[in-house]
């Protein structure tokens, strides 16, 4: 049997576009004499469609796409994800389902049983969990059909769930597993995904074909990395990250493959910690880089926008954002504003200009002092006798935000937010000022990770000017200002933020880990009292295990830790 995996970049609600991609993939699979082609989870509508699932018309259009695929299934099996209606009045209205189409018929449907509700997932809001599990017979083979999370409770060891769908199918002795997935990216997830797949295969001793989605869906990025595993748990193949791909495999080759055969190894198969023959390298910073480029590109393409604008300050965050945008959209589609004030250093303007010229992007210089002075003059009576403080700093940031939004409105450019995760965590940003934007490119990347990202960007020659990298970080909103005037050094701040945000460590745990008590109280208070800013912030491209947005839902007025 020949099995094709089609790893596609799908567009939520773009039924015509998604269907056209799948039809083309079916034709390619037929030309490669494939018996079966497998598409990702909810491929007809894209994932995550969220409250679109509440529209009857949306579900009807999903069914229409399935009907169209059924028409072209003569001579080839098509396995595709789609919502289906629950005929029972009790329970949710829909199932998250996998259709098996062949020769103009539906020869099987398997519903998803394990519906994640953690982090960015909210599937139980829409779907009823499956309670029946049957294999599908096709061309003399029995197939265990599963959907994404259904392989994440091997042997009922995941405390989130009480059933293991594949265990329920094994009495029918399937020949291989098909898994349709929409498994989101974070920089650690590809390795975890492979280990989960291996645990399943080693438990059941049959191959697995795992089809994952690829591409950006606003804040959520999918990395692809679809998998084929042989019965001994070896990775026969891992498809590319962050790009569409179609590959056809001979089941017999996969069944006969082992790590020892591929590598020349003898004896026991290597442990999960050691990469096997078919796996790709997993460099954290390269993965973050690639995810951010895809996130920017797909945000623009899927919304029908072409050009981006951002403020280029001469600092490292805006520099990195500009480089990523130029890669994602092309330098001809990126425009930047340099907006010096009386507090801006000369080298910051020079650094920003140098970067823009190196990238070949359009730049304009608009000095903000006259506008800032006008605000001061307008408020002189009300502010009389008051010292210069964060108020005047925020006026500068909001003047810049207004200029950028004006350019965005006038020319149809989308403003990119350049705030990093460290700043976003502690509220070191101005609402309606530097926090303006359609999407936050670096909002899930800590400041210390930004420096690692710059090294990657400059690995083949200087792109970001060296002075931008080496000068102390500063908002340049008052004379001689440095970030450390308001914040702990980033090499101290970021590890604490990581433990609190990603690892959910409370204050007593953080103190026990060696963080100073006063620092813990100070930083956690800053994080918590600035929740209202994050609630109003642009969507953040998710690259970590815990990003701001859908995956982290905190009360604005909560008292805990404040």
C-alpha positions in Angstrom: 0.0 0.0 0.0 1.2 3.5 -0.8 0.2 6.3 1.6 0.6 10.0 0.9 0.8 12.7 3.6 -0.2 16.1 2.5 1.1 18.8 4.9 -0.8 21.9 4.0 -0.9 25.6 5.0 -4.6 26.0 5.5 -6.6 29.3 5.8 -9.4 29.4 8.3 -12.8 29.8 6.5 -11.2 29.9 3.1 -13.1 26.9 1.8 -12.4 27.4 -1.9 -8.7 27.9 -1.2 -8.3 24.9 1.1 -10.3 22.7 -1.2 -8.2 23.7 -4.2 -5.1 22.8 -2.3 -6.5 19.4 -1.4 -7.8 18.6 -4.9 -4.3 19.4 -6.3 -2.7 17.2 -3.6 -5.1 14.3 -4.5 -4.1 14.6 -8.2 -0.5 14.5 -7.3 -1.0 11.5 -5.0 -2.8 9.7 -7.8 0.1 10.4 -10.2 2.4 8.8 -7.6 0.1 5.7 -7.6 -0.9 6.3 -4.0 -3.7 4.2 -2.5 -4.5 6.7 0.2 -3.9 10.4 1.0 -4.2 11.9 4.5 -4.8 15.6 5.3 -4.6 17.4 8.7 -7.2 17.8 11.4 -10.2 20.0 10.3 -8.5 20.6 7.0 -11.6 21.7 5.2 -12.0 24.8 7.3 -8.6 25.3 8.9 -7.7 25.2 12.6 -8.5 26.8 15.0 -11.8 28.1 13.6 -13.1 29.0 17.1 -16.6 30.5 17.1 -17.1 30.1 13.4 -18.2 26.7 14.5 -21.4 28.3 15.9 -22.5 29.3 12.4 -24.7 26.8 10.5 -23.6 28.2 7.2 -19.9 27.5 8.2 -20.7 23.9 8.9 -22.7 23.5 5.7 -19.7 24.8 3.7 -17.5 22.3 5.5 -19.8 19.5 4.4 -19.8 20.9 0.8 -16.0 20.6 0.8 -16.2 17.0 2.0 -18.8 16.3 -0.7 -16.4 17.7 -3.4 -13.5 15.5 -2.1 -15.8 12.5 -2.1 -16.5 13.0 -5.8 -12.7 12.8 -6.6 -12.1 9.8 -4.4 -12.4 7.2 -7.2 -9.3 5.0 -7.1 -7.9 6.6 -4.0 -8.8 6.8 -0.3 -9.0 10.3 1.1 -8.8 10.9 4.8 -9.7 14.5 5.8 -10.7 16.4 8.9 -14.0 18.2 9.2 -16.6 19.1 11.8 -19.7 16.9 11.7 -23.1 17.3 13.3 -24.0 15.4 16.4 -27.4 13.8 15.7 -28.2 13.4 19.4 -29.9 16.4 21.1 -28.0 15.9 24.3 -24.4 17.1 24.2 -22.5 19.5 21.9 -23.8 20.1 18.4 -20.7 19.0 16.6 -18.0 16.4 16.5 -14.4 17.0 15.4 -14.2 14.2 12.8 -12.0 12.4 10.3 -13.8 11.2 7.1 -12.5 8.2 5.1 -13.7 8.7 1.5 -13.2 6.1 -1.3 -14.8 5.5 -4.7 -17.4 8.2 -4.2 -18.5 6.8 -0.8 -17.8 7.5 2.9 -16.5 4.2 4.2 -15.8 5.4 7.7 -15.9 8.4 10.1 -14.0 8.5 13.3 -14.8 11.3 15.8 -12.2 12.8 18.2 -12.4 11.7 21.8 -9.8 13.7 23.7 -10.8 17.4 23.5 -8.1 19.6 24.9 -9.1 22.7 26.9 -5.7 23.7 28.2 -3.4 26.6 27.0 -4.6 27.8 23.6 -7.1 24.9 23.1 -10.8 25.2 23.8 -12.3 22.3 21.9 -14.9 21.2 24.5 -16.5 24.5 23.8 -17.6 23.2 20.4 -17.3 19.4 20.2 -18.8 16.3 21.8 -16.2 13.6 22.6 -16.3 10.3 20.8 -17.4 7.2 22.6 -17.2 4.6 19.9 -14.0 3.4 18.3 -13.7 1.1 15.3 -10.9 0.5 12.8 -11.5 1.0 9.1 -10.8 -1.8 6.6 -9.3 -0.6 3.3 -7.6 -2.7 0.6 -7.0 -5.6 2.9 -5.6 -3.5 5.8 -7.1 -2.4 9.0 -6.5 1.3 9.9 -6.7 2.8 13.4 -7.9 6.4 12.5 -7.2 9.0 15.2 -7.2 12.8 15.5 -4.4 14.8 17.1 -4.9 14.7 20.9 -6.2 11.1 20.7 -2.6 9.8 20.7 -1.7 11.9 23.8 -3.1 9.5 26.4 -1.1 6.4 25.9 -2.1 3.7 28.3 -4.3 6.2 30.2 -1.3 7.8 31.7 -2.4 11.4 31.0 -4.4 12.6 34.0 -6.4 15.0 31.8 -8.3 12.0 30.2 -10.0 8.8 31.2 -9.9 6.9 27.9 -7.2 5.9 25.4 -8.8 5.7 21.9 -6.1 3.6 20.3 -6.3 1.0 23.2 -10.0 0.7 22.3 -9.2 -0.2 18.7 -6.4 -2.7 19.3 -8.6 -5.7 19.7 -9.4 -5.4 16.0 -5.7 -5.7 15.2 -5.0 -2.7 13.0 -2.1 -2.7 10.6 -1.2 0.9 11.1 -2.2 4.2 12.7 -3.3 7.3 10.8 -3.3 10.5 12.9 -4.7 13.8 11.6 -3.3 16.7 13.6 -3.2 20.4 14.0 -0.4 20.5 16.5 0.7 24.1 17.2 4.3 25.2 17.3 6.4 26.1 20.3 10.2 25.8 20.4 10.0 22.6 22.5 7.0 20.9 21.0 8.5 19.1 18.0 10.6 17.0 20.3 7.7 16.2 22.6 5.5 15.4 19.6 8.0 12.8 18.3 8.4 11.2 21.8 4.6 10.9 22.1 4.4 9.3 18.6 7.2 6.9 19.6 5.5 5.9 22.8 2.4 5.0 20.8 4.2 3.0 18.2 6.3 1.1 20.7 3.1 0.2 22.7 1.2 -1.1 19.6 4.1 -2.3 17.4 2.5 -0.9 14.2 3.5 2.0 12.0 2.1 5.5 12.3 1.5 8.1 9.7 1.0 11.5 11.2 -0.2 14.5 9.1 0.2 17.9 10.7 -0.9 21.4 9.6 1.6 24.1 8.7 1.5 27.9 8.6 0.4 30.9 10.7 -3.1 31.6 12.0 -2.6 35.0 13.5 -1.1 34.2 16.9 -0.9 30.4 16.5 1.8 28.9 14.3 1.9 25.4 13.0 5.3 23.9 12.1 4.4 20.8 10.1 7.0 18.2 10.8 4.6 15.4 9.8 5.9 12.0 10.8 6.2 8.4 9.6 7.3 5.9 12.3 8.1 2.2 11.8 6.9 -0.5 14.2 10.0 -0.4 16.3 9.5 3.3 17.1 12.2 4.5 14.6 11.4 7.8 12.8 11.3 6.7 9.2 10.7 10.3 8.1 10.0 13.7 9.5 8.7 16.2 6.9 10.0 19.8 6.7 9.2 22.5 9.2 7.3 25.6 8.2 6.6 24.7 4.6 4.0 22.8 2.7 5.0 19.3 1.6 3.6 16.2 0.0 5.3 12.8 0.3 4.3 9.3 -0.6 5.5 6.2 1.3 5.4 2.5 0.7 3.9 0.8 3.8 6.1 -2.2 3.2 9.2 0.0 3.4 8.0 1.6 6.6 7.2 -1.8 8.2 10.6 -3.1 7.3 12.5 -0.1 8.5 14.4 0.0 11.8 16.9 2.4 13.3 19.6 -0.3 13.2 19.1 -0.8 9.5 19.3 2.9 8.7 22.3 3.8 10.9 24.2 0.6 11.0 23.7 0.4 14.7 23.5 -2.9 16.5 21.9 -3.9 19.8 19.3 -2.0 21.5 17.4 0.9 19.9 18.5 4.3 21.2 16.6 6.0 24.0 14.1 8.8 23.3 16.7 11.4 24.2 18.8 10.5 21.2 17.7 11.6 17.7 16.9 8.7 15.4 17.7 8.5 11.7 14.7 10.3 10.2 14.5 13.3 12.6 15.5 16.9 11.7 17.8 19.1 13.9 15.9 21.2 16.4 17.8 24.5 17.1 15.7 26.6 19.4 16.7 30.0 17.9 16.4 28.9 14.3 12.9 27.5 15.0 11.9 30.8 16.7 13.3 32.7 13.7 11.5 30.6 11.2 8.2 30.6 13.1 8.2 34.4 13.4 8.9 34.8 9.6 6.0 32.5 8.8 3.8 34.3 11.4 4.4 37.7 9.8 4.0 36.4 6.2 0.8 34.5 6.8 -0.8 37.2 8.9 -0.4 39.6 5.9 -1.2 37.1 3.2 -4.3 35.7 4.8 -5.7 39.1 5.6 -4.9 40.3 2.1 -2.4 42.9 3.2 0.9 43.5 1.6 3.0 46.2 3.3 4.2 46.7 6.9 5.3 49.8 8.8 7.1 50.1 12.1 9.0 52.5 14.2 12.8 52.0 13.9 14.5 53.5 17.0 18.0 52.2 16.7 17.3 49.7 19.4 17.6 46.0 19.1 13.9 45.1 19.2 12.8 47.2 16.4 15.9 46.2 14.4 15.1 42.5 14.7 11.4 43.2 13.8 12.5 45.0 10.7 14.8 42.2 9.6 12.1 39.6 10.1 9.6 41.7 8.3 11.9 42.2 5.3 12.5 38.4 5.2 8.8 37.6 5.4 7.4 40.3 3.1 10.3 41.4 1.0 12.2 44.7 1.7 10.1 46.5 -0.9 7.0 45.9 1.3 8.5 47.3 4.6 8.6 50.9 5.5 10.0 52.4 8.7 9.8 55.7 10.5 12.7 57.1 12.5 11.2 59.5 15.0 13.9 61.1 17.1 13.2 63.4 20.0 15.4 65.7 21.9 16.4 62.8 24.1 17.4 60.5 21.2 21.1 59.9 20.9 22.7 60.6 17.5 24.1 57.1 17.2 20.5 55.7 17.5 19.4 57.6 14.4 22.6 56.6 12.6 22.1 52.9 13.6 18.5 52.9 12.4 19.4 54.6 9.1 22.3 52.1 8.6 20.0 49.1 9.1 17.3 50.5 6.8 19.9 51.0 4.1 21.4 47.6 4.6 18.0 46.0 4.3 17.0 48.1 1.4 13.7 49.3 3.0 12.1 52.7 2.7 12.7 55.0 5.7 11.5 58.5 6.7 12.7 60.7 9.5 10.1 62.6 11.4 11.3 64.5 14.4 8.8 64.6 17.2 10.1 67.5 19.3 7.7 70.1 17.8 4.7 67.8 18.5 5.9 67.0 22.0 6.4 70.7 22.7 2.9 71.4 21.5 1.5 68.9 24.0 3.6 70.4 26.8 2.4 73.9 25.9 -1.2 72.7 25.7 -1.0 71.2 29.2 1.3 73.8 30.7 -1.4 75.3 33.0 -2.6 72.0 34.2 0.9 70.6 34.8 2.3 73.8 36.4 4.7 72.9 39.3 4.7 69.2 38.5 8.0 67.4 37.9 8.9 65.6 34.6 8.0 62.0 35.0 6.5 59.0 33.1 3.7 61.3 31.9 6.1 63.2 29.6 7.7 59.9 28.6 4.4 58.5 27.6 3.5 61.6 25.6 6.5 60.9 23.4 5.6 57.3 22.9 2.0 58.2 22.0 3.1 60.9 19.6 5.1 58.2 17.8 2.2 55.8 18.0 -0.1 58.4 16.4 2.4 59.1 13.6 2.7 55.4 12.9 -1.0 54.8 12.9 -1.5 57.8 10.6 0.9 56.3 8.1 -0.9 53.0 8.5 -4.2 54.6 7.8 -3.0 56.8 4.9 -1.1 54.1 3.0 -2.8 50.9 4.1 0.3 49.6 5.8 -0.1 47.3 8.8 1.8 48.4 11.9 4.1 45.9 13.5 4.4 46.0 17.3 8.1 45.6 18.4 7.6 45.0 22.2 9.5 42.0 23.5 8.1 39.6 26.1 10.2 41.0 29.0 8.8 44.4 28.5 5.3 43.1 27.9 5.5 41.1 31.1 6.3 44.0 33.4 4.3 46.7 31.6 7.4 48.5 30.3 5.4 49.9 27.4 2.9 52.6 26.7 -0.7 51.8 25.8 -1.7 53.6 22.6 2.0 54.4 22.1 4.7 51.8 21.5 2.2 49.1 22.1 0.2 50.0 19.0 0.1 47.5 16.1 -1.8 44.8 14.3 0.4 42.0 15.5 3.2 41.7 18.1 6.1 40.1 16.5 8.4 39.7 19.5 5.8 39.6 22.3 6.7 35.9 23.1 10.5 36.4 22.9 12.4 37.5 26.0 15.0 40.2 25.8 17.9 37.8 26.4 16.5 35.6 23.6 16.4 38.7 21.3 20.2 38.9 21.6 20.5 35.2 20.6 18.2 35.9 17.7 20.4 38.8 16.6 23.5 36.4 16.6 21.5 34.1 14.3 20.5 37.0 12.0 24.1 38.2 11.8 25.7 34.7 11.3 26.5 35.2 7.7 27.5 38.9 8.0 26.5 42.0 9.8 22.9 43.0 9.3 22.0 44.5 12.6 24.6 47.1 13.4 27.1 46.1 16.1 26.4 49.3 18.1 22.7 48.4 18.3 23.7 45.1 19.9 26.3 46.4 22.4 24.8 49.6 23.6 22.8 49.4 26.9 19.0 49.1 26.2 17.2 52.4 26.6 13.8 53.8 25.7 15.5 57.2 25.3 12.5 59.1 26.8 14.6 61.2 29.2 18.2 62.2 29.4 20.6 59.3 29.9 17.8 56.8 30.4 18.6 53.1 30.6 16.2 50.2 31.0 18.0 49.2 34.2 16.7 52.5 35.8 13.3 50.9 35.9 13.9 47.2 35.6 16.3 44.6 37.0 19.0 43.6 34.4 17.5 41.3 31.8 19.8 38.5 32.6 18.2 38.5 36.1 14.7 39.4 35.1 14.1 36.9 32.3 14.9 33.7 34.3 12.5 34.9 37.0 9.8 35.7 34.4 10.3 32.4 32.7 9.7 30.5 36.0 6.6 32.5 36.8 5.0 32.6 33.4 6.1 29.4 31.6 6.6 27.2 34.7 3.8 28.8 36.9 6.0 29.0 40.0 4.5 30.9 42.9 6.5 33.4 45.1 7.5 30.9 47.8 8.7 28.5 45.1 10.7 31.2 43.4 12.3 32.3 46.6 13.2 28.6 47.4 14.9 28.5 43.9 17.3 31.3 45.0 15.6 34.4 43.7 15.7 37.3 46.2 12.5 37.8 48.1 12.3 41.6 47.4 13.0 41.0 43.7 10.3 38.3 43.5 7.7 40.6 45.1 8.7 43.5 42.9 8.6 41.7 39.6 5.5 39.7 40.3 3.7 42.8 41.2 4.7 44.5 38.0 3.5 41.5 36.0 0.1 41.3 37.7 -0.8 45.0 37.8 -0.1 45.3 34.1 -2.6 42.6 33.0 -4.9 45.4 31.7 -2.2 46.4 29.2 -1.8 42.9 27.8 -5.6 42.6 27.6 -5.5 45.5 25.1 -2.3 44.5 23.3 -1.9 43.3 19.7 -2.1 39.5 19.2 1.3 37.9 20.0 2.9 35.4 17.7 3.3 32.3 19.9 6.7 30.6 20.0 7.0 29.5 23.6 5.1 27.0 25.8 3.1 29.9 27.5 2.5 33.0 25.4 0.4 36.0 26.3 -3.1 35.8 24.7 -5.5 32.8 24.5 -3.0 30.5 26.3 -2.7 32.7 29.4 -6.0 33.9 30.9 -5.5 36.0 34.0 -8.0 38.3 35.8 -7.3 42.0 35.5 -8.4 42.8 39.1 -7.1 39.7 40.8 -5.4 40.2 44.2 -3.2 37.1 44.2 0.5 38.0 44.5 -0.1 41.7 44.1 
